[in-house]
Amino acid sequence: MSVVPRVSAYLDKAHVHYELLKHARSFNSLSSAIASNIPLTQVVKAVILEDHESRKLMAILPASHKINLSTLSDELNRQLHLMKEEDVFELFKDCEHGAVPPVAQAYHMDRVYDECLLKQPELYLEAGDHAYLMQLKKDGFIQLMDDAKCLHFSNQVFD
């Protein structure tokens, strides 16, 4: 499949340059990093959250990190929780289960990203399937995150 059409169309329209990296099939961003021999800190994952009013938010962070929901909730003054997996599958019908591209704008979602991502010279994003990653230079990632909030809301759990 490579990049899902909705995401590639958005990236093309926004003039965000990326390259595709094929890897052995994986099941999540952690295994994609391992299959691609890429540092976990450079692979970007999306965690889909919602608040008590069912407003959705995509939290974007490295595969090496775990989200701190209480910190993020405090920072945004919202009570956030993980969205149910089956609801995430419904939102991202065009993607394979568990391969959510961290391109919230293509899905008309609000987003926030962890500031630790800015320490990386290049980043690798899930493309919507379990066989490809999109490689972006740091400038391309910054362009993609243009008007998103940049906060510190995660902790590293893997090297």
Long-range contacts (C-beta under 8 A, 24 or more apart in sequence): 1-96, 1-127, 1-128, 1-129, 1-131, 1-132, 2-127, 2-129, 2-131, 2-132, 3-101, 3-127, 3-128, 3-132, 3-134, 4-94, 4-95, 4-101, 4-127, 4-128, 4-129, 5-94, 6-94, 6-106, 6-107, 7-101, 7-103, 7-106, 7-127, 7-128, 9-106, 10-103, 10-105, 10-106, 11-103, 11-106, 11-134, 11-144, 14-105, 14-143, 14-144, 15-143, 16-136, 16-140, 16-143, 16-144, 17-136, 17-137, 17-140, 18-125, 18-134, 18-135, 18-136, 18-140, 19-134, 19-135, 20-127, 20-132, 20-133, 20-134, 20-135, 21-124, 21-132, 21-133, 21-134, 21-135, 22-131, 22-132, 23-131, 23-132, 23-133, 24-131, 25-130, 25-131, 26-130, 26-131, 27-98, 27-130, 28-63, 28-98, 29-63, 29-126, 30-63, 30-158, 32-63, 32-124, 32-126, 32-130, 32-133, 33-63, 33-124, 36-124, 36-133, 38-124, 38-133, 39-64, 40-64, 40-158, 40-159, 41-116, 41-119, 41-120, 41-156, 42-120, 42-122, 42-123, 42-124, 43-123, 43-124, 43-125, 43-133, 44-102, 44-117, 44-123, 44-124, 44-125, 44-126, 44-141, 45-100, 45-102, 45-126, 46-100, 46-101, 46-102, 46-104, 46-126, 47-82, 48-82, 48-83, 48-88, 48-91, 48-100, 48-109, 49-80, 49-81, 49-82, 49-83, 50-80, 50-81, 50-83, 51-78, 51-79, 51-80, 51-81, 52-79, 55-110, 56-83, 56-91, 56-109, 56-110, 57-109, 57-110, 57-111, 57-112, 58-100, 58-102, 58-104, 58-107, 58-109, 58-110, 58-111, 58-112, 59-111, 59-112, 59-113, 59-114, 59-153, 60-102, 60-104, 60-111, 60-112, 60-113, 60-114, 60-117, 60-145, 60-148, 61-113, 61-114, 61-116, 61-117, 61-153, 61-154, 62-114, 62-116, 62-117, 62-120, 62-154, 62-156, 63-158, 64-156, 64-157, 64-158, 64-159, 65-114, 65-116, 65-154, 65-155, 65-156, 65-157, 66-154, 66-155, 66-157, 67-153, 67-154, 68-153, 68-154, 68-155, 71-152, 71-153, 72-112, 72-151, 72-153, 75-151, 75-153, 76-112, 76-149, 76-151, 92-128, 94-128, 95-128, 95-129, 96-128, 96-129, 96-130, 98-130, 99-126, 99-127, 99-128, 99-129, 99-130, 100-126, 100-128, 101-125, 101-126, 101-127, 101-128, 101-134, 102-126, 103-144, 104-148, 105-144, 111-145, 111-148, 111-149, 112-148, 112-149, 112-150, 112-151, 112-153, 113-145, 113-148, 113-149, 113-150, 113-151, 114-150, 114-151, 114-152, 114-153, 114-154, 115-150, 115-151, 115-152, 116-152, 116-154, 116-156, 117-141, 118-142, 118-150
